Amino acid sequence: MAKVIVIGAGPAGIMAALSASKNNEVILIERNNEIGKKLKLTGGGRCNITNNRDIEEFFEKIVTNKKFLYSALYTFSNTSLLDYFSSRGLEYKVEYDQKVFTKSDKADEVIEIFKRDLMKNDVRIYYNTKINDLIIEDNIIKGVITDEGKEIIGDKVIITTGGKSYPTTGSDGSMFDILKKYGHTINNFYPALIPLVIKEGFIKNLQGIAMKEVIISTNVKKRKIQRQGDMIFTHFGISGPGVLKFSSYINKLLIDNDVKISIDFLPEITKDELSKIIRANNKSILNNLKTYLPQNFVKEIINILNLNEVKVSELKKEDEIKLIEYIKEMELTVEDTITIKAAMVTSGGVSVKEINASTMESKKIKNLFFAGEVIDIDAETGGYNLQMAFSTGYLAGMQE
């Protein structure tokens, strides 16, 4: 029986260990004192296990290297994952945008299922253990070396140590230096699914105001990027699910330039319809708009345009046009994201050009495999990144 070493007990590592344990002796190495530490943070702590869309629809939600993921996602799809959990008694629910959560809204149920299966499959877990180096001879991996200098010998090693976001969960990026030393290309890191820092000062006056189902857009190299979702104004800029989705498409651009974006706060209402709403009666602009938009938001826009004392009957056409532009096409300048440590996922990592997409094996080092966020893959928010971790983990673990 072959010995498989899995480094990292996050979603990808757990699934890799379970997949490999069907035919192998498995050691799962985790630097924390528990498994699934980052898994507990997903879905705002409610555990967004996967997404219920048809698997072919996943690919339009993948931001980086979608073609690389075909084998993994079709080998172990969202249906496979949900069947796995259901067969072990987990009840789940499908919410807005086809996001799948545990019925109890608790990640602990998922982790308990994994713990039971790991124990049942005789997977040995080494807690509080960090890997400092790999043992490689003639481009074949032979094992790993812990931070205490202990050598653990194995026939196959699967690396699932994550990216560089949420370093307190263990994904501090230290494995990338080791992989680089042995010839693997590590693509630049960018924060993905991350709040955006806005240059315009008036944003601070909107802090705390939440907006429903806005459309955020920009043009990049003659291509329009557009995403829809909820958002919230913060003291530094904008956040919320719609913003996080959008951020993954502009994060690389922000390294060299600011990015101009446009926000439509009432996508279901045309400019002509909005004009009629503004002039619906002669009470006040605020009164006519407060049914459609948060009152404090309208107050701030009216203040910016110096329209506080203006009655509807006195509203000039050019001022009405500006008001409509602020609501339908608010232009903002994104100058940065917040720190990568706060990103929900990392964009960047081991180059997919150096990994066999059908097996997850390194093309440079025999019997070395990768799964999850350590690879240069990322997707929109909504359960897609977790599914990618489970799928790549399963595929890497099943290889003989």
C-alpha positions as CSV (number, residue, x, y, z in Angstrom):
1,M,0.0,0.0,0.0
2,A,1.4,3.4,-1.0
3,K,1.8,6.2,1.5
4,V,0.3,9.6,0.6
5,I,1.2,12.8,2.4
6,V,-1.3,15.7,2.2
7,I,-0.1,19.1,3.4
8,G,-2.9,21.3,4.6
9,A,-6.2,20.3,6.2
10,G,-8.5,22.9,4.5
11,P,-11.3,21.9,2.1
12,A,-8.9,20.7,-0.7
13,G,-6.6,18.8,1.7
14,I,-9.5,17.1,3.5
15,M,-11.0,16.0,0.3
16,A,-7.7,14.9,-1.1
17,A,-7.0,12.8,2.0
18,L,-10.4,11.1,1.9
19,S,-10.1,10.4,-1.9
20,A,-6.6,9.0,-1.5
21,S,-7.5,6.9,1.6
22,K,-9.6,4.5,-0.5
23,N,-6.5,2.7,-1.7
24,N,-3.6,4.2,0.3
25,E,-2.2,4.9,3.7
26,V,-2.7,8.7,4.2
27,I,-1.0,11.2,6.5
28,L,-2.7,14.6,6.7
29,I,-0.5,17.4,8.0
30,E,-2.0,20.6,9.5
31,R,-0.2,23.5,11.0
32,N,-3.2,24.5,13.2
33,N,-4.7,22.5,16.1
34,E,-7.8,21.8,14.1
35,I,-8.9,21.0,10.5
36,G,-11.1,23.3,8.3
37,K,-10.2,26.5,10.0
38,K,-10.8,28.7,7.0
39,L,-13.9,26.6,6.0
40,K,-15.6,28.0,9.1
41,L,-15.3,31.5,7.7
42,T,-17.0,30.8,4.4
43,G,-20.4,32.3,3.7
44,G,-20.0,34.8,6.6
45,G,-19.5,31.9,8.9
46,R,-22.5,30.0,7.7
47,C,-20.5,27.7,5.4
48,N,-21.4,28.3,1.7
49,I,-20.6,24.7,0.7
50,T,-21.1,25.0,-3.0
51,N,-23.4,26.5,-5.7
52,N,-26.5,24.6,-7.0
53,R,-26.1,25.8,-10.6
54,D,-25.6,23.2,-13.3
55,I,-21.9,22.4,-13.4
56,E,-21.5,23.7,-16.9
57,E,-22.6,27.1,-15.6
58,F,-19.7,27.2,-13.2
59,F,-17.2,28.1,-15.8
60,E,-18.7,31.6,-16.5
61,K,-18.2,32.3,-12.8
62,I,-14.5,31.3,-12.8
63,V,-12.3,34.3,-13.2
64,T,-8.8,32.8,-13.6
65,N,-7.9,29.6,-15.6
66,K,-11.3,28.2,-16.1
67,K,-10.3,25.7,-18.8
68,F,-7.8,24.1,-16.4
69,L,-10.7,23.1,-14.1
70,Y,-12.8,21.1,-16.6
71,S,-11.5,17.7,-15.5
72,A,-11.7,18.4,-11.8
73,L,-15.2,19.9,-11.9
74,Y,-16.6,17.1,-14.0
75,T,-14.9,14.4,-12.1
76,F,-16.2,15.6,-8.8
77,S,-19.1,18.0,-9.4
78,N,-21.3,20.0,-7.0
79,T,-23.8,17.2,-7.4
80,S,-21.2,14.6,-6.3
81,L,-20.4,16.8,-3.3
82,L,-24.0,17.2,-2.2
83,D,-24.6,13.5,-2.7
84,Y,-21.6,12.9,-0.4
85,F,-22.9,15.1,2.3
86,S,-26.5,13.9,2.0
87,S,-25.5,10.3,2.3
88,R,-23.9,11.3,5.7
89,G,-27.0,12.9,7.0
90,L,-26.2,16.6,6.3
91,E,-29.2,18.7,5.5
92,Y,-28.7,21.7,3.3
93,K,-30.6,24.5,1.7
94,V,-30.4,26.5,-1.5
95,E,-30.6,30.3,-1.1
96,Y,-30.3,33.4,-3.3
97,D,-28.1,33.0,-6.4
98,Q,-28.2,29.2,-5.9
99,K,-25.8,29.4,-2.9
100,V,-25.8,26.2,-0.9
101,F,-25.6,26.4,2.9
102,T,-26.0,23.9,5.8
103,K,-29.6,23.9,7.0
104,S,-28.4,24.8,10.4
105,D,-26.1,27.6,9.1
106,K,-23.2,25.9,10.9
107,A,-19.9,24.9,9.4
108,D,-19.2,22.6,12.3
109,E,-21.6,20.0,10.9
110,V,-19.5,19.8,7.7
111,I,-16.3,19.6,9.7
112,E,-17.7,16.8,12.0
113,I,-18.6,14.8,8.9
114,F,-15.1,15.2,7.6
115,K,-13.6,14.2,11.0
116,R,-15.7,11.1,11.2
117,D,-14.7,10.0,7.6
118,L,-11.0,10.7,8.2
119,M,-11.1,8.6,11.3
120,K,-13.1,5.9,9.6
121,N,-10.6,5.8,6.7
122,D,-7.7,5.6,9.1
123,V,-6.2,8.9,8.0
124,R,-3.5,10.0,10.4
125,I,-3.6,13.7,11.2
126,Y,-0.5,15.5,12.4
127,Y,-1.7,18.7,14.1
128,N,0.5,21.8,14.9
129,T,3.0,20.7,12.3
130,K,4.5,23.0,9.7
131,I,6.4,21.8,6.6
132,N,9.7,23.6,6.0
133,D,11.0,21.7,3.0
134,L,10.4,18.9,0.5
135,I,12.6,15.9,-0.1
136,I,13.2,15.6,-3.8
137,E,15.6,13.3,-5.6
138,D,16.0,13.3,-9.4
139,N,12.8,15.3,-9.8
140,I,10.8,12.8,-7.8
141,I,9.3,13.7,-4.5
142,K,10.2,11.3,-1.7
143,G,8.7,13.1,1.3
144,V,8.7,16.3,3.5
145,I,10.6,17.8,6.3
146,T,8.8,19.4,9.3
147,D,9.9,22.6,11.0
148,E,11.4,20.4,13.8
149,G,13.6,18.7,11.2
150,K,11.7,15.4,11.1
151,E,11.6,13.6,7.8
152,I,8.3,12.0,6.7
153,I,8.8,9.7,3.8
154,G,6.0,9.0,1.3
155,D,5.2,7.8,-2.2
156,K,3.1,10.8,-3.2
157,V,2.7,14.4,-1.8
158,I,-0.3,16.6,-2.3
159,I,0.1,20.3,-1.5
160,T,-3.1,22.1,-0.4
161,T,-1.6,25.0,1.6
162,G,-3.9,27.7,0.2
163,G,-3.0,31.2,-1.0
164,K,-2.0,34.3,1.0
165,S,-5.3,35.5,2.3
166,Y,-6.4,35.0,5.9
167,P,-2.8,34.1,7.1
168,T,-4.1,33.4,10.6
169,T,-5.8,30.3,9.3
170,G,-2.5,29.0,8.1
171,S,-2.3,30.1,4.5
172,D,0.6,32.5,4.9
173,G,2.2,31.7,1.5
174,S,5.4,30.1,3.0
175,M,5.0,27.0,0.8
176,F,5.4,29.1,-2.4
177,D,9.0,29.9,-1.5
178,I,9.7,26.2,-1.2
179,L,8.1,25.4,-4.5
180,K,9.9,28.2,-6.2
181,K,13.2,26.8,-4.9
182,Y,12.4,23.5,-6.8
183,G,11.6,25.2,-10.1
184,H,7.9,25.9,-10.0
185,T,6.6,29.2,-11.4
186,I,4.6,31.1,-8.9
187,N,2.4,33.7,-10.5
188,N,1.9,37.1,-8.9
189,F,-0.6,37.4,-6.1
190,Y,-3.6,39.6,-6.1
191,P,-6.4,40.0,-3.6
192,A,-9.6,38.6,-5.0
193,L,-13.2,39.0,-3.6
194,I,-12.0,42.1,-1.8
195,P,-13.5,45.5,-0.9
196,L,-12.4,48.5,-3.0
197,V,-10.8,51.7,-1.9
198,I,-12.4,54.8,-3.5
199,K,-10.6,58.1,-4.2
200,E,-13.7,60.5,-4.0
201,G,-14.0,62.0,-0.6
202,F,-17.8,62.3,-0.5
203,I,-17.9,58.5,-0.1
204,K,-17.2,58.9,3.7
205,N,-20.5,60.7,4.0
206,L,-22.3,57.7,2.7
207,Q,-20.7,55.3,5.1
208,G,-23.0,52.5,6.3
209,I,-25.6,53.0,3.5
210,A,-26.5,49.6,1.9
211,M,-27.8,49.4,-1.7
212,K,-29.7,46.5,-3.2
213,E,-28.8,44.8,-6.6
214,V,-26.7,47.6,-8.1
215,I,-24.9,47.2,-11.4
216,I,-21.1,48.0,-11.3
217,S,-19.3,48.3,-14.6
218,T,-16.1,49.4,-16.3
219,N,-14.4,49.1,-19.7
220,V,-11.1,47.2,-19.9
221,K,-9.4,47.0,-23.3
222,K,-12.7,47.6,-25.1
223,R,-14.4,44.9,-23.1
224,K,-17.2,45.8,-20.7
225,I,-17.0,44.2,-17.3
226,Q,-20.3,44.3,-15.5
227,R,-21.5,42.6,-12.3
228,Q,-24.7,42.9,-10.2
229,G,-25.3,42.5,-6.5
230,D,-25.8,44.2,-3.2
231,M,-23.2,46.7,-1.9
232,I,-22.5,48.9,1.1
233,F,-20.6,52.2,1.4
234,T,-17.7,52.1,3.9
235,H,-15.3,54.7,5.4
236,F,-12.7,53.8,2.8
237,G,-14.9,52.9,-0.2
238,I,-17.3,50.2,-1.2
239,S,-17.9,46.6,-0.2
240,G,-20.7,43.9,-0.3
241,P,-21.3,40.8,-2.5
242,G,-21.6,42.8,-5.8
243,V,-18.4,44.7,-5.2
244,L,-16.5,41.5,-4.2
245,K,-17.5,39.8,-7.4
246,F,-16.5,42.8,-9.5
247,S,-13.2,43.3,-7.6
248,S,-11.8,40.0,-9.0
249,Y,-12.0,41.4,-12.6
250,I,-10.0,44.6,-11.9
251,N,-7.5,43.6,-9.1
252,K,-4.6,43.1,-11.6
253,L,-5.3,46.5,-13.2
254,L,-5.0,48.3,-9.9
255,I,-1.3,47.5,-9.6
256,D,-0.4,50.2,-12.2
257,N,-3.5,52.4,-12.6
258,D,-6.6,53.7,-11.0
259,V,-9.8,52.2,-12.4
260,K,-12.9,54.3,-13.3
261,I,-16.1,52.5,-12.5
262,S,-19.8,53.4,-13.0
263,I,-22.6,52.3,-10.6
264,D,-26.3,52.1,-11.5
265,F,-28.3,52.2,-8.2
266,L,-31.6,51.6,-9.9
267,P,-31.0,49.2,-12.8
268,E,-34.7,48.3,-13.1
269,I,-35.7,51.9,-13.8
270,T,-34.8,53.8,-17.0
271,K,-33.6,57.4,-17.0
272,D,-36.9,58.5,-18.5
273,E,-38.8,56.7,-15.7
274,L,-36.5,58.2,-13.1
275,S,-37.2,61.7,-14.5
276,K,-40.9,61.1,-14.0
277,I,-40.4,59.9,-10.5
278,I,-38.3,62.9,-9.6
279,R,-41.1,65.2,-10.9
280,A,-44.0,63.1,-9.7
281,N,-45.3,65.8,-7.5
282,N,-44.2,69.2,-6.2
283,K,-43.4,68.1,-2.7
284,S,-39.6,67.7,-2.8
285,I,-36.9,65.8,-4.6
286,L,-36.1,63.8,-1.5
287,N,-39.8,63.0,-0.9
288,N,-40.2,61.7,-4.5
289,L,-37.1,59.5,-4.4
290,K,-37.1,58.1,-0.8
291,T,-39.4,55.2,-1.8
292,Y,-36.8,54.0,-4.3
293,L,-33.5,54.8,-2.6
294,P,-32.2,55.1,1.0
295,Q,-33.1,58.5,2.3
296,N,-29.5,59.3,3.5
297,F,-28.1,58.4,0.1
298,V,-30.6,60.8,-1.6
299,K,-29.8,63.6,0.9
300,E,-26.1,63.3,0.2
301,I,-26.5,63.4,-3.6
302,I,-28.8,66.4,-3.3
303,N,-26.2,68.1,-1.0
304,I,-23.4,67.4,-3.5
305,L,-25.5,69.1,-6.3
306,N,-26.5,72.0,-4.0
307,L,-30.2,71.2,-4.5
308,N,-31.2,71.1,-0.8
309,E,-33.7,74.0,-1.0
310,V,-34.8,73.4,-4.6
311,K,-38.5,72.5,-5.1
312,V,-39.4,70.1,-7.9
313,S,-41.1,72.9,-9.8
314,E,-37.8,75.0,-9.7
315,L,-35.5,72.1,-10.6
316,K,-33.5,73.0,-13.8
317,K,-33.3,70.4,-16.5
318,E,-29.4,70.4,-16.3
319,D,-29.6,69.7,-12.5
320,E,-32.1,66.9,-13.1
321,I,-29.7,65.4,-15.6
322,K,-26.9,65.5,-13.1
323,L,-29.1,64.0,-10.4
324,I,-30.1,61.2,-12.7
325,E,-26.4,60.6,-13.6
326,Y,-25.5,60.3,-10.0
327,I,-28.2,57.6,-9.5
328,K,-27.8,55.8,-12.8
329,E,-24.1,56.3,-13.7
330,M,-22.2,57.4,-10.6
331,E,-18.6,57.6,-11.6
332,L,-16.1,56.6,-8.9
333,T,-12.3,56.1,-9.0
334,V,-11.0,52.8,-7.5
335,E,-7.4,53.4,-6.4
336,D,-6.7,50.2,-4.5
337,T,-8.1,47.2,-2.7
338,I,-7.7,46.6,1.0
339,T,-4.9,44.3,2.1
340,I,-4.6,40.8,0.6
341,K,-4.7,39.4,4.1
342,A,-8.4,40.4,4.2
343,A,-9.2,38.9,0.7
344,M,-11.7,36.0,0.7
345,V,-9.4,34.3,-1.8
346,T,-6.0,34.8,-3.5
347,S,-5.6,35.1,-7.2
348,G,-2.1,33.9,-8.2
349,G,-0.1,30.9,-7.1
350,V,1.4,27.8,-8.8
351,S,1.1,28.2,-12.6
352,V,-1.4,25.9,-14.2
353,K,1.0,25.5,-17.1
354,E,3.1,23.3,-14.8
355,I,0.3,21.1,-13.6
356,N,-1.5,18.3,-15.4
357,A,-5.1,19.3,-15.5
358,S,-6.3,15.7,-15.7
359,T,-4.5,14.6,-12.6
360,M,-3.3,17.7,-10.7
361,E,0.3,16.3,-10.8
362,S,3.2,18.5,-11.2
363,K,4.8,18.5,-14.7
364,K,8.2,19.2,-13.1
365,I,8.3,16.9,-10.1
366,K,6.9,13.3,-10.3
367,N,4.4,12.3,-7.6
368,L,3.9,15.9,-6.4
369,F,0.3,17.1,-6.7
370,F,-1.6,20.3,-6.0
371,A,-5.1,21.2,-5.1
372,G,-7.1,24.2,-4.1
373,E,-6.1,27.8,-3.7
374,V,-2.3,27.1,-3.9
375,I,-3.0,26.8,-7.6
376,D,-3.5,30.0,-9.7
377,I,-7.3,29.7,-9.9
378,D,-10.1,31.8,-8.5
379,A,-13.8,32.5,-9.0
380,E,-16.6,34.8,-8.0
381,T,-18.2,34.6,-4.6
382,G,-21.1,32.1,-4.2
383,G,-19.6,28.7,-3.3
384,Y,-17.5,28.3,-6.5
385,N,-14.1,28.6,-4.8
386,L,-15.0,26.0,-2.3
387,Q,-16.2,23.6,-5.0
388,M,-13.0,24.2,-6.9
389,A,-11.1,23.2,-3.8
390,F,-13.1,20.0,-3.2
391,S,-13.0,19.1,-6.9
392,T,-9.2,19.5,-7.3
393,G,-8.6,17.8,-4.0
394,Y,-10.7,14.8,-5.0
395,L,-9.0,14.5,-8.4
396,A,-5.5,14.8,-6.9
397,G,-6.2,12.2,-4.2
398,M,-7.7,9.6,-6.5
399,Q,-4.5,9.3,-8.6
400,E,-2.6,6.0,-8.1
